[in-house]
Amino acid sequence: MPIESKNRIWLFIIVGWIAFYYSWLVVWPTDAMIRTTGGNIISLFGTFLPVIWIADSFKYAQTERNKRYWQLLLLASISYLLAEFSWTFANSFLPGESNSPGIYDIFYIGSGICYFLAFAWRIFTYAKKSFILKFMFDILVILSVSLTFSWYYLLGPIVTQTSDSLLASVLVALFYLVGDIVLILCVSIFYFGGEYFYQKKAVYYIISAICIQVFSIGLYFFEITQASYFSGSWFDPLFILPVLLIGYTALLEKECDMQEVTELSDTDVISTSIARLVLPYALVVILFVFMINHSSGLDVISIGSGISIILVILRQFIVLFENQNLVKQYYDKAEELELSEERYRSLFEYHPDSVFSLDLKGKIQSMNPVGLSLLGTDQNSLIGSPITDYIDKQQLKTAKENMAKITEGWINSHEFTFKTYHGKNLWIHMTHIPILVKSKLVGSFGIGRDITEHKLDQERIHFYAYHDHLTGLANRRSFENNLQETIMHSEVDGTSFAILFLDLDKFKEINDLYGHAVGDEILVSIAIRIREFIEEDDFAARLGGDEFTILIKNISAYLVSAKIQSLRELLSEPHIIDKYTLICTASIGFAYYPIDGTTATELLSRADNAMYRVKRNAQQYK
């Protein structure tokens, strides 16, 4: 079951438990013993649930500050449980002592102190000092005024009129009330900035719990002073409701798996309400009016003091509103800057190519994840190192010339070989863009695209434009170009060369009998032997089908026949293809430059004709 559904069920149980408590009080309106005993037992079991919830959160809290917060709340809930147990025991077995201060009051007071410490810990560990100071001054004003009026209208008359027998109970109740006023301080901070300390829903439940607590303690204080309180009163269920609601927040924090809430920075409180600004000053004015009203008379000093206070407050309002406007303008600019930075960061971090920044000395200042992955290193190892450290030494001169153009503010693109951290060479197409700050060049951005595969494709295309796909030997186009260049050099140098023209004997029969795959393997094997045969300056090619040519440079005419015989013997050796042992001989004709011709056409034609004569003679001989 999803945790949200479980939490909703627990909330219904809390509501049902309070409703059951009220139902119990309604069902037993006259039987004081059953009503009180049952109510006490309901309270006791009701306060046991928050102990379980909070203990679970304390157990699984991941950070020290969260762990301490749940520890204090756990102590508060356990103290409240012990207070309820003590109260139930005193109410059931010591009825004469239940209305007097007892050990249960120590646990109740301890519970309140622990709640306050938990909230204070949350505030002081998540909020900045400036945030706390601003609210502390506002709350101190509120507390000062509220305590003044409370003492004048409520506490003073009650204390002076209360008998000595009830004075202890009144003082304990008074402590509860003052404690609740202190908790209002926490409520105020949570109200104005609670989303920075808790989840939004948790804030509402905490504020509701403390407000219910203040309301119920106020009623209790009033009835204690009137000596009219009895266990089982209509507001008794309200005593355990705050404990249940605060315990319920432990379940809510699990709902979002929120081990860490966002810290409140000095710049987060912008939208300060008019009510919060006006409230402390309005209370000061009310207190001053109250002072004038209860003084012996209206005199010049009182009037002057009042006018001065009002002017100071008005001036403070003007300053506050001006500051608010300035702060709003500042935050608008800060937000624009932050958005701009986020756009830049998104472009930088998520660009599909490698992106890096250089200073004017060519040292790397930053690089995006794609670039780091391409280089095979991390940011710390890379920062501060010159970009030239990763460029192939043969291309350093060109790279430095391009770097010089960058320092002049040019947008420049070039290609070079880049060496990764692990020694692998990559082809990079690099575009450099100058970084200008206030029209001053401070560095450059580099956008590098890995074009290694593209370069390899180009090399393959170029290779196969001049080479045979099957054997890897040069093709007809390449052979004719090389032959033409050799003729030109021979005309200048006066050197000679021979062209051998080969045609495989009975290749068609092998191809038809064993299949094209075996025929292709024969051609590859022939090509390998031709490569073994030729010298470094010689040139071999496959013209097509089963025809091959070899250009032998710097050879005397009388040595050509011996060379051909050596080649014929090499090619006549058996070929082992798969499970077959095959023999494929070759008919070889030749032409000699310049005796047999001085052009490529003449030489190829003479060699071709010579090869066919050899082939016919061999067939006639057989």
Protein Blocks (a to p, Z undefined) as FASTA:
>chain_A
ZZklmmmmmmmmmmmmmmmmmmmmmmmmmlmmlmmmmmmmmmmmmmmmmmmmmmmmmmmp
mbfklmmmmmmmmmmmmmmmmmmmmmmmmmmmmmmlmmpccfklmmmmmmmmmmmmmmmm
mmmmmpcfklmmmmmmmmmmmmmmmmmmmmmmmmmmmmmmpcfklmmmmmmmmmmmmmmm
mmmmmmmmmmmmmmmmmcfklmmmmmmmmmmmmmmmmmmmmmmmnopacehiaklmmmmm
mmmmmmmmmmmmmmnopabccdddfklmmblcfklmmmmmmmmmmmmmmmmmmmnbdcfk
lmmmmmmmmmmmmmmmmmmmmmmmmmmmmmmmmmmmmmmmmmmmmmmmmpcbdcddddfk
opafbdcfklmmmnopafklmgopafklmgcfklmmmmmmmmmmmmnopacddddddddf
kopacddddddddddeehiafbdcdddddfklmmmmmmmmmmmmmccfklopacfklmmm
mmmmmmmmmmmnopacdddddddehklmmmmmnojklmmmmmmmmmmmmmmmpcfkbccd
dfbhjbccdddehiafklmmmmmmmmmmmmmpccdehjbccdddddddddddfklocbfk
lmmmmmmmmmmmmmmmmmmmZZ
